[in-house]
Amino acid sequence: MTNKKGLKDAYSLKTPQDSIDLYRAWASTYDIDFAKKNGYQSPILIAKYFEKYSFIEDTPILDVGAGTGLIGECMKLSSEQEIDAIDISPEMLETAKSKQCYSKIIEADLTSKLAIEHNHYGAIVSAGTFTYGHIGPNALDELVRITKPNGLFIITIHSKLFKKDKFDKKFLEMENIISTPIYHEEKVYVSNEDETHGQDTVLIAKFRKK
Ligand SMILES: C[S@@+](CC[C@H](N)C(=O)[O-])C[C@H]1O[C@@H](n2cnc3c(N)ncnc32)[C@H](O)[C@@H]1O
């Protein structure tokens, strides 16, 4: 018997409390046993596309479902930019905090109303969070609310859930408040031998609030 956590556990979550329980157990091994071992690319890709599409004014940045802070570590920010982390798991956030790349650490459930003012963030980034068992398209309403007009979104959406979980419909419903998204499809892992998910891809969606 092993207590090792992995994708199968993550993808079978059903509620925010399930996330709190799983990531409590996974936080201390996530970076090595999951991210490094599988060549997990999503945080690197988010940093790459942020660099491609962002302007210096797209700040402050919010890392949504920041986990252990892998995006924060990958981002090459100027001294005028800052990044905050938001996540439901205090243990994952504790690791993120220890990396000293985030200005603020926010513990919150992204499926609920957020205690953040309207039009606050200049950009939203997210990796591995719009996925099986985590958060769905409806969380975008609050994220758009807390983003400044013209604020940038660079987020991964698991490719297999784009239609299944109705992200496509959500983006159409939001067409008056966001620009038409541009998508880049990318492989999530360089070296994941999982038979079911090792070859998974994400859509990296880029859009701006109008
Ligand atoms: C697969 S991890 C991704 C972490 C990090 N972004 C990365 O790419 O390594 C998903 C994260 O989403 C968080 N999460 C899941 N459900 C959530 C919710 N309802 N509200 C806030 N965070 C949530 C988990 O705690 C976890 O840290």
PDBQT file of the ligand as one rigid body, heavy atoms in Angstrom, charges set to zero:
ROOT
HETATM    1  C1  LIG A 301      -3.138  20.442 -10.170  1.00  0.00    +0.000 C 
HETATM    2  S1  LIG A 301      -2.947  21.687  -8.958  1.00  0.00    +0.000 S 
HETATM    3  C2  LIG A 301      -2.155  22.953  -9.943  1.00  0.00    +0.000 C 
HETATM    4  C3  LIG A 301      -1.267  23.811  -9.111  1.00  0.00    +0.000 C 
HETATM    5  C4  LIG A 301      -0.363  24.753  -9.902  1.00  0.00    +0.000 C 
HETATM    6  N1  LIG A 301      -1.128  25.742 -10.611  1.00  0.00    +0.000 N 
HETATM    7  C5  LIG A 301       0.463  23.950 -10.872  1.00  0.00    +0.000 C 
HETATM    8  O1  LIG A 301       0.278  24.069 -12.090  1.00  0.00    +0.000 OA
HETATM    9  O2  LIG A 301       1.318  23.193 -10.366  1.00  0.00    +0.000 OA
HETATM   10  C6  LIG A 301      -4.590  22.344  -8.779  1.00  0.00    +0.000 C 
HETATM   11  C7  LIG A 301      -4.733  23.362  -7.639  1.00  0.00    +0.000 C 
HETATM   12  O3  LIG A 301      -6.087  23.834  -7.640  1.00  0.00    +0.000 OA
HETATM   13  C8  LIG A 301      -6.480  24.027  -6.293  1.00  0.00    +0.000 C 
HETATM   14  N2  LIG A 301      -7.941  23.999  -6.222  1.00  0.00    +0.000 N 
HETATM   15  C9  LIG A 301      -8.760  22.950  -6.477  1.00  0.00    +0.000 A 
HETATM   16  N3  LIG A 301     -10.050  23.299  -6.278  1.00  0.00    +0.000 NA
HETATM   17  C10 LIG A 301     -10.021  24.599  -5.869  1.00  0.00    +0.000 A 
HETATM   18  C11 LIG A 301     -11.041  25.524  -5.484  1.00  0.00    +0.000 A 
HETATM   19  N4  LIG A 301     -12.336  25.188  -5.481  1.00  0.00    +0.000 N 
HETATM   20  N5  LIG A 301     -10.653  26.776  -5.124  1.00  0.00    +0.000 NA
HETATM   21  C12 LIG A 301      -9.337  27.123  -5.098  1.00  0.00    +0.000 A 
HETATM   22  N6  LIG A 301      -8.329  26.298  -5.451  1.00  0.00    +0.000 NA
HETATM   23  C13 LIG A 301      -8.675  25.043  -5.834  1.00  0.00    +0.000 A 
HETATM   24  C14 LIG A 301      -5.825  22.890  -5.548  1.00  0.00    +0.000 C 
HETATM   25  O4  LIG A 301      -5.743  23.126  -4.161  1.00  0.00    +0.000 OA
HETATM   26  C15 LIG A 301      -4.482  22.780  -6.263  1.00  0.00    +0.000 C 
HETATM   27  O5  LIG A 301      -3.478  23.510  -5.594  1.00  0.00    +0.000 OA
ENDROOT
TORSDOF 0
